[in-house]
Amino acid sequence: MVREKKEIGYEGWKDKYKYGERWMKPYFQELKENMESMLVLLNGIT
């Protein structure tokens, strides 16, 4: 991977392997689900 990163450059390597997106998507998906659950609970209370 290091050799490939040097050959295609950091930006190309990052785009190819979606580097940095691996942890972001699950985090925001969980946050979205938690917010939706809270809205359902709050709407049921009022």
Secondary structure by P-SEA (a helix, b strand, c coil): caaaaaaccaaaaaaaacccaaaaaaaaaaaaaaaaaaaaaaaaac
